[in-house]
Amino acid sequence: MSTPRIERVSIPPERAVGVWLIGARGAISTCVAYGLAGLRSGALEPVGLATEIEPLRGLELVRLDELVLGGHDVCTRSLTDSASELVRGGVLPQDLVEGASEGAAAFEACIRPGILDGPDVGLADLDPRSAALGSLPPREQVACVRADMEAFAAANALTRVVVVDVASTEAWREEREEWSDLASFEAALDAGSLQPASVLYAYAALGAGHPFVNFTPSRGSSIPALVELADSAGVPHCGNDGKTGETLVKTVLAPMFRARALKVLTWQGYNMLGNRDGEVLKESAHRESKLRNKDEALRAILADPSVHTGVGIDFVPSLEDWKTAWDFIQFEGFLGARMSLQFTWSGSDSALAAPLVLDLVRLADLAAERGEGGVMKHTASFFKAPLGGGTHDFGRQFAELGRYALERR
């Protein structure tokens, strides 16, 4: 497939770092684009950006006005259509959208048709060019994706491109033998073995030396073959599944119960969400990918197999970008007294995720700048299923990030 010409974006003279977003017209990317414009103009405060508070703000991070946006998407709707939905839903301010129209147009000009994942054939408003790309042999898919990234870098004289997957959750895939090491994976690609789109994006990025961030529950760079590739090539990567809401609260509360020697008997959660991500999660195979990460962190912290845990997800269209999560916790205290705690979390997932994406881009760029390849273990606090393992306790995870920052100032 031919690669269309990518227009140059107006950038500051000092340096420019590309942010290549997989799912570029989705709600998270839309909040990233307009939020970034608002931060640059001074219309917004950097609320929600961990890299703007100590000790992270003391690092030599890429400036927000040095970031250039581009990406892939499989849908035909425009970025302005996505922005209009978020304005109607009370997430994006109308005046911010109007003031950022020029930057939004420049971003839209840098969005290319992405890879349609096999199980997603038949979903609404899909770009036929993405379906055509998804039908090619995997080596050709990778070549097309990589060509788009390289054209973007060349057109904008970028010093680096950080690739971030913020696409909707893919259908669950069981582990494959061909994922066990890089040689087996390369052989499978040569043989034409179909792969999840997230894996192909990660392979294309890492193979080209671009840091990779997987904000989704999809496989991405987590398979052993790509962990090996990142290590051998010295390219930083991190993931999986951004921790923005209910699970964030769980990983703060659960250590409290352990620290006070209170016995948790039941921790049951229920989620309602709208928007396209919620629509995708209606499908059982996609929902399974999401639920695995949402419950695993809690089980790992409590470390008690007798605890009943569960999470449910339902699609509620009228909620649009707002997600409501309700959790019920029953626990046993001294004298066997049974007590309970309940909490309700209601928030815009995209508005919560967007600043974290910017944080991770800046940290990935810093790691690459300093020659730190492989898994970025210090970013564990951002994810439900952090690569590299370790604790799920948010307090301990964030302390590790702080130590990393202090050591590199």
N, C-alpha and C positions, 0 to 999 in steps of 0.2 A: 504494500500500500504506500502511496506517495505521502510525504510529509508536507503539509501546507506551510506557507511562509508565516513566521511568527513576528509580529510587530515589536519594535523596540519600545520599552517603557522608560519614561523619564525617571532618572535615578540620581541620588546624590553623588558627588564626585569622589568621595573618599574610598568606598568599597561597596560592593553590592553582593548580597547573598540571596539566592533564589529559594523560594519555598514552593515546592511542587506538591500540590494537594490532590490526593486520590479521592474523588468524590467532591470535585471542585465547585459544583453548584448546589451542594447540600446545605443544610441549615448551619452546620458547624463552620464550613468554609465561608459561607455568607457572613456569619458573625465575625470571623477572622478578618475578612476583607474590609467590612465597614467599620469594625472596631479598630483596626489598624489605622484607617484613615482618620478616625476620631482622635486617636492617641497622637498622631502626627500633628494634627491641627490644633491640639490643645482643647478640643471640645469634650474630650473624655479624660477622666482620671484613670490611672493604671490599676483600678480595682480588680482583684483576682489574679494579678500577675505576681507569682512568687519571686520572680527574678528582679522585681522592683522593690523588694524589702531586704533587709539584712538577714544573713550575711551574703546572699546571692548578688545583691546589687553592687557589691565591691569587686565582682569578677569583671574581666575585660570581655564583656559580651557584645555581640553585634548590636548596633543601635536599631531601634524599631524603624527609623527612617532609611535604613540601609537594606530593608527586606523588599524583595520583588516577588509578586505572586504569579503563579501559573498552575496548570494541573490537567488532570484527566477527569472525564465524567462520561457516564453511559446514557444520560438522559438528554432530552431535547429542550427542556425548559431553559430559560435564560437566568442569569444571575439576578437580574432586576425582578423577574417573576418570583424568585425565591425570597428576595428582600421584601417584596410587597406582602408575601404571606407572613413574614415575621413582623412587619409593621402592623398588619391587621391583628396579629396575635399578641401585640403589646410587648414584643421583645426588642425590636429595633425602633428607635425614634425616627419619625418621618423627616425631621430637619437634618438628621445625620445622613440619612440615605440621599436626600436631595443634595447636600453639600459634597458628597463623595462620589457623585456621578462620573466624574472624569476618571478617577482611579478605578472605579468599578468597570468602566468600559475598557480600560487598559488590561485589567485582569481577565475580563471576558475574552479579549483578543488572544490571550495566551492559554486558553482552555482547548484541549484536543479530545477527540473521541477515545474513550478508554476501553479496556477489555471487559466484555460482558461475560460474567461467570456463568458456566453451563447451566446450573439449576435455576438461574434467574431469567431464562428465556420465557417470554410471554408476559412479563410485568409491564405496567403502563408506561407511556411516554419514553420508551427506549429509542436510542439513536440507532438506526439501521447500520451505520458505519461501525458502531461498537459490536453489533452482532456479527458483522463480517470479520472484524478483527478477532473476535472470540472463536471464530470457526477455523482460523489459520492454525498450522502446526505450531507448537509452543515456541520453538526457536524463532519463528517469524514474528510471533506476538512480542517476544522479548525485544527483538530487533526494532520493531516499530515503536514500542514504548521508549526504548533507550534513545532512538533517533529524535523523538519529541523532546526529551529532556535535554539532549545535547544541543538541539536547535535553540531551545529556550536559553540555555547558558551562553551560547555564542551570540545570540541576538542582543543580549543584555549585558555582555561583558562581565559575567558573574564570576566572582572568585570561588564560589562554591554553590552547590545545590543541595538542599536538605529535602528529602522526600518524606511526606507525611500521609499515612493512610487514614482517612476519616470517612471512608465509604460505609455504606450500610453493612450490617453483619452478614457474612457469608453462611451458606448452609454448612452444617457440621460434616467434617470428613474424619474418618478413623485414621490412625497412624498407618503409614505405608512403609514397606521395607525399603523402597527406593529413596526415602527421605533420610535414611540412617547415616549416610555420609555423602560427601560432595561428589565423589567419583560415581556412585550409584545414581545420584540425582542427575548428573550430567549425562550419563548413559540413557536414563529414562527420557530426558529431553530430546536426545538424538534419535531415540526410537519413536518419538511422537506421542509420548504418554501425556494425556491431558492433565493439567494442574490447576489448582484454585488460582483465581486471578490475583489474590493477595500475595501468593507465593511467587508468581511471575513478576509482579511489581517489585517485590523485595529483591529478587534475584537480579533484575535489571538494574536496580539502584546500586546494590552492593557491588555488583560486577563492574559498574562504571565508577566506583569510588565515591558514591554519594551516600552520606549518612541517611539512615532509614529509621523512621519513627512509626510504630504501629499503634494507633490510638483505638483500634477496633479489637473485638474478640477473635477475629479471623486469624488464620495460621501465620501469615506474613513471614517474618524472618525467624520465627521460633523453631522451625524444624531443624534438626541437628545438622543437616547438610548446609544450611545457610548460616547457622552459627559458626560452622567450620569455615565457610567462605569469608565471613566478616573477620574472623580471627586471623586467617592467613593473609587477607588483603589489608588488614589494619584499618578497617572502616568501622566507625562507631554505629551502634544501633540500639534501640530500646523498644519496649512494649510490655505486655499487651493489655488492651482494654482500659481506656481512661477511667479513672476513679473520680467521679464528679458529684455523686449524690448519696443515695441510700447506702451503698457499700462503703463510701467514705465515712459515714456516721458509724457504721458497724465496726470498722477497723479502729475507730476511736473509743467506742463504748465497750467492745468485747474485752480489751485488756483491763479495763476497770473491774469487771466481774472477777477475772482471774487474780488481780492484785489484792482484792478484798476477800478472796477465798469463798466467794458466793457461787453456789452450784446452779448453773443454768440448766433448766429442764427442757425448755422449748424456745426456739427463736424462729418465728414464722413471719415471712414477708410477703407483701403483695404489691405489685406495680401496675399502674395504669398509665399509658402514654399514647399520644397521637402522632402526628407527622409521618413522614415516609419510613422512618426507622421503625416506628410502631407497626406500620402496615407490613413491612418485611417480616417482623417478628411474629406475625400471625401464623406464618408457615412453621411447622413443627421442627424442621431441620435447621432453620435459622435460629429459632428460639432455643434449641438445645445448645448451640454455640454460646449464646449469651448467658444462659442459666448456669452452665458449668463454672464460669468464673465468679458469678455473683455469690454462689454458696461456698465455694472452696476457701475463700479468705476467712470466713467466719469459722468453718470447721477447723482450719489450721490453727487459729488463735486459741480457740477453746480447748482443742486437743482432748476431747472427750467423745468417744464414739457413741455414747449412750444419749447424747443430746439430740432431740428432734429438731432438725432444721429443714426449712423449705422456702422456696421463692416461687411466686407465680407472676406471670406477665399477661396482661390483656390489652388489646388495642382499643382505644376509645377515641374515635376520630375528632370529636369536638374539643378535646384537650389541646390539639395542635402541638406546638413545641413544648408544652408544659407537661411535666411528669409528676404524678403524685404517687408516693410510696408510703405504705402503712406497715409498721412492724410491731409485732406483739412478742414480748419477752416474759416468760415465766421463770422465776428462779427461787431457789430455796436458801433461806438464811439460817441463823442460829436457832436451835430448838426445833428445827424442821419446819419453821413457819414459811409458808409459800406466799410469795409476793410477785408483783408484775410491774413492768414498765412498758409503755406504748409511746411511739413517736410517729409523727406524720411529716414527711418531707415533700414539699411542693416547690418545684423550681423549673426553670428553663434549662434543659440539658445543654443546648447549644451555647447559651450565654455563659454557662459554667465551664464548658469545654474549651471555648475559643481562647481565653487567656492561657490555659494550660498548653495548648498547641504552640502558642508563641513562646512560652517558657521552654518547652522541649526543643523547639527549633534553635533557640539561642544556646541551650546547653549542648545540643548535638554539634552545632557549629564550633563551639568552644573546644569540645573534645577533639574534633577533627583538626582544628587549628593547632592543638597541642600534641598531635600525634597519638591520641588515645584511641586505639582500635578495640573492636569487640563489644561485648555487652556493657552498656552504661548502667552498672548496678546501682549507682548513686541516685538514679531516677525512679527507684522502686515506689516511692510515695505517690507517684502519679498514676499508678496502674493497679488494676484488680488482680492481675496475674503476671507479676513482674518477671521479666527474663532474668535468669541468673539465680532465681530462687530467693531464699532468705526469709526474714520475718514479714508478716502481713500487718504487724502493729504499726499504725500510722505514725505514732510518736517516735518510735525507734527509727522508722524509715526516714522521717524528716530530719531527725538528728544526724543520720548518716549523710544526708544531702548537705547539711550545714557543715559537717566536718570536711567533706569534699571541698566546699567553697573556701573554707578557711585555709586549707592546705595549698590552695592554688592562687591565692591573692598575692 
